């Protein structure tokens, strides 16, 4: 069956037909859990996809990323090609693909955007060479993410650079202390650097290491890095990957938002809403913090979410702000009424257009 579809794809000439066939083929290829593709099938599938890649529409590319980015069912060649895409498509590949090449990762560390580099800094088992390049070229938020990634290998050279930063930057200093608490290898490296009398070690870190009292230093700067992961029905996604799943139709915006509100993840919900309504995230957060229930309702009407999701937002908002939730039922009833009017106006507009 798979081979037949591949042959059909190879013979198809129309770009739209190719995209449709690719989407169908990817779905079949990805879900066949009882059949691991052979090396020949994997190679054939990826070579044909690559041969028509530039002709594929966005939906077909989304389908590839959502279903195959985190698997070993594609070749390194295809993974590397996906890693070159705009951030909206490449993020899961950069952060999680088991087959993307070190050459492609190094290229991103050197020439990628800071968004690409941030995803790279979070990648499990990041190599020493790539980590070195990130520390040399990336802005500080990327460095902070790399320090927090205890699976990434940090060389002596990288450690010394971080110590230089830590002398003037409290966040890096606190990050090094946090890492030393949980990463035995890094703790040992720091101990050796201190024993050798390295003048780059900040005095607070040196004293904390010698006294075995790293925790106060680690907590000296609040960890402002928000949890980037969202768990939906047992699937762990980054925020950006959740956005990709929405765009591809794999998950609904409403379902993800409902889960975030139920988990009390107001920060992540605000980020997702900002992408949906094309407003700055801080505007969404300011609206949530405001005393205006009407402003919150109008914002959520723009997203088109269900009254169930709206209710869970109000509950999360009440808990977050320490406010009474006694009027939630009334607000939900009002939202339901306004949403119905909104839909009626949309239908009216469509009829006029026709």
N, C-alpha and C positions, 0 to 999 in steps of 0.2 A: 504493500500500500504506500509506504513512504517513498520507495523508489519510483513508483508510478507517478506520484505527485511531483517529485523532483524533475522527472522527465517532462511532465506537462509544463512545469514552470520554465524549464529551459527553452521550450518551444513557443511560449507566449511572448508576443511582441508589444501589446498595448500596455503602457505604464499603469493605468488604473487596474487593469486585469491582473497585472503582476502583483500590485500591492494587495489586492483582495486575496489572491492565491497565497501570497506570503503570510498574511495574517492567519488564514485557515491552516496553512502548513505548520506555522510556528505553534499554534494551539495544539495541533495533533502531536507534533514532535515533543512538546514540553510535557504533555499530560500522560504520555505512555509510560507510566511508572513501572509497569510489569515488563517493559522491554527497554533495556539500556541500548542506545544506538551503538552500532559497531563503529570501529574506527573509520571504515570506508563510508558509512552513512554520514557520520559526523563531518568528515572531510568534504564529501559531496554536497551536503546541505550548506555548509558554510561558504564553499567556493561559489556556489550558484547565488547565494544571498549577496555575497560581496560583488559579484559581477553585475547585479542589478541595483546595488545599494543606493546609488545616487538618483535612481528613478523612483525610489519608494516614497510614498507619502508619509506624513508625520505619524498617522495612526499605525502604519505598518512598523515604523521604527519604535514607537512606544511598545507595540506588541513584543518585539524582540527583546527590549530592555526589561520589561516587566516580568516576562516569563523565563528569560534565559540568562540575565546578567549575572546572577549569583550561582550559576551552575557550571559544571565542567562539560556540558553538552555542546559547547561551541569551541572552536579552535582559538588559539592565542591571536591569530591573525584577525578574526572577526571581533574578538574582545578589544584588541588594540584599536580597531576602526571605530567601535562604539565609544571608546574612551576619548576619541578626538571630537566627538559631537559637542554641541552646546551643553552647558551645565544641566539644563533641564532633562537631558537624556543620559548624560555620562556619569552622573553622581553614583548610582548603584554599582556600576562597573568599576569605577576608581576605588570605591571604598570596600567592595566585597568580592569582586570576581576572582575565582581561584586560578584562572588561566591567563589573565592579562600579563603581559611581559614586563620584566624589569626595565627594559629599554623604554617602553611606553610610559611607565611610572616616572622614570628619570626625566623624560621629556616634559612631562606635566610639571614636575618640581621646578624645572628650569624656565619653562615658557608658558605654563598654564596660568589661568586667572587665579586670584586669591581664593575664590570659591572652590575651584578645582584643588588647590593646595590644601584647603581646610579639610576636604573629604579625604585627601591623601594622608594627612596627618592623623586621621582617625583609623586608618587601615590596620587590620591585625597583622602582626609579624612584619611590619614595615622594615625593609632592609636598612642597614647602617649607612650605605652610600646615599640612598634617597633621603634619609633623615638628615644627614649632613647637609645635603643640598637645600633642604627646606629651611634649616636653621640659618644658612648663609643668605638665602634670598627672600624668605617669606616675611610678612609683617607679623607683629607680635601675637595677635589672636591665633595665628597658625602655630607659632612656637608654643603658646600655652596649651593648645590642644595636643601637640606632639608630646610635651612633657607629661600630660595626663594619660597618654596612651602607653601603658606599662608593657604592652606587647611589642612596641617598637624598640629596635636596638639602637642605643645611643653610644657612639664611639667616645673615646677619650677626648678627641678634638671637639666633638659636639658638646661634651660636658664642660669643657673649659670655656667654650663660647657662652654657654648658658650661665656659667658662674660670673662672667663679665657682665652680662645683662642683669643678673641678680643683684649686683652691687648698687644699681641705681633704680631698679624696678621691683617694687614690693610684690607684685603679682607673680613674677618669675621666681622670686625668692621663696614665696609660699608654695609655689608649684613644685619646686625642687624638694622642699621639706616633705610635702605630701607623697611625692614619688619615693623618696628614701624610706618612708614608713612602710610601703607595701611592696617595693621591688628590692629584693635582697641583693641582686647583682649590682644595681645602681648604688645601693647603700655601701656595698663593699668598695666600689670605685671611688665614691666620695671619701670614704675612710682612708684609702690609699693616697688620694690627692692631698688630704689634710696632713697625713703622716709625713709626706714628702715636703711639707712646708710651703705649699703653693700659695703665693700671695694673692691669688685671684679669689680665694674663698671668702665670702662675706663673713664678717665677725659673728653676726647672729646665727648663721648656719653652722659655723665652726663650733660655737659654744653649745648649740642644740645637739649636734652630733656627739660631742665629747660628754655631754651630760645625759645622753639618751633621752632627750626631752624635745622631740621634734613636733609633737602635736600642737603646742601653743603657737609655734611659728607657722605651721601648716594652716592654722585657722586664723592667722593674723589678717589675711585678706579673704573676704567672703568669696566663695566660688560662684561667680556670676554666670558661668557657662551653663546654659539651660540644657536640660535633658533633651537630646535630639531624637530620641527613639519613641515610636508610637506602636503599641501592640494592638492589632486588630484581629480578632478571632484566632489568636495563637500565632499570628504572623508578626514578626518584629520588623518595623520599617522606620527609616529615618523620616523626618518631616518632609524633606524634599522628595523622597521616594513615595511617600503617601500622596503627594501632589501628582506625581507621575501616574500612580495607579488610578487616581480620579480621572486624569486626562485620557487614559487609555480605556476607561470604562470598566476596569477590573474591580474597583471599589467605588461606592458612591460617596460624594461629598458629605451627604447627610449622615451616613453610617460612621464615617471617621469622626466627624464633629461630635456626634452623639457619644461615641466612646470616650473622646477627650473630655467632654463635660462630665461624664459619669466618673471619670478618674480624677476630676478636679484639676485637669491640666489646662488652666486658663491661658497660660503663656503660649502653648503650642496651638490652642484653638484660635487665639488672636492672630498668630502667624498664618494659619491656614485661611482664615477669613480674609486677611489682608491680600492674599494671593487671589482670592475669589472675586473680591469687589474692587480690586486695584486701588487700595488705599495703603498708606504707611501703617506698619504694625503699631507704632506708638499712638496713632489716631484711634485704632481699634481699642487699645488698652485704655486710653483716656475716656473713651465712650463707656467701656465697662465700669470704670471707676466713678463715673459721674453719677449724680443723683437723679438724672433724667431717665425714667423708665421708657418714656416715649422715644428718646434717642436710641436706646438699645433696641426697642422694637422695630424702628425704622431701619436700623442697620441690618437686623436679622431678616426683615422682609426682603431686603435687597439680595440676600443669599438664597432665598427660596427654601429654607429648611422647614421641616415639619413642626407642628406645634409640640410634638413630643421632645424634639431636640431643643426647641426654645424653652420648654419647661425645665429641662436639665441644665441649660445655661443659667436660668434664673436661680436655681438651687445652688449651683457652683458659685455664682456671683455672690449670693447671700452669704455663703460660708466664707468665701474669700475676703469679703469686706466686713464681715461680722454684722450683717443687717438682717432684719426680720424677713421671713419668707411667708408671712401670713397672707399676703395679697397675691401669691403666685397664681392661684386658680383664676382669679379675676383677670390678671394680666394675660394668661394663656387664652382665656375666652376672647379677650379683645384681639389678641394676635390672630386667632383662628378666623375671626370676623374680617379683620383687615386683609388677611391672606386671601380669603375668598373674594373680596372686592378686587384685589390685585389681579387674581386669575381672570375674573370677569372682564376687567379692562384689557388684559392681554388678548382674550378671545375676541373682544370687540375690535381691537386694533387689527387683528389678523383678518377679520371679516371685511373691514374697510379696505385693507391692502389687496384682498382678493377682488 
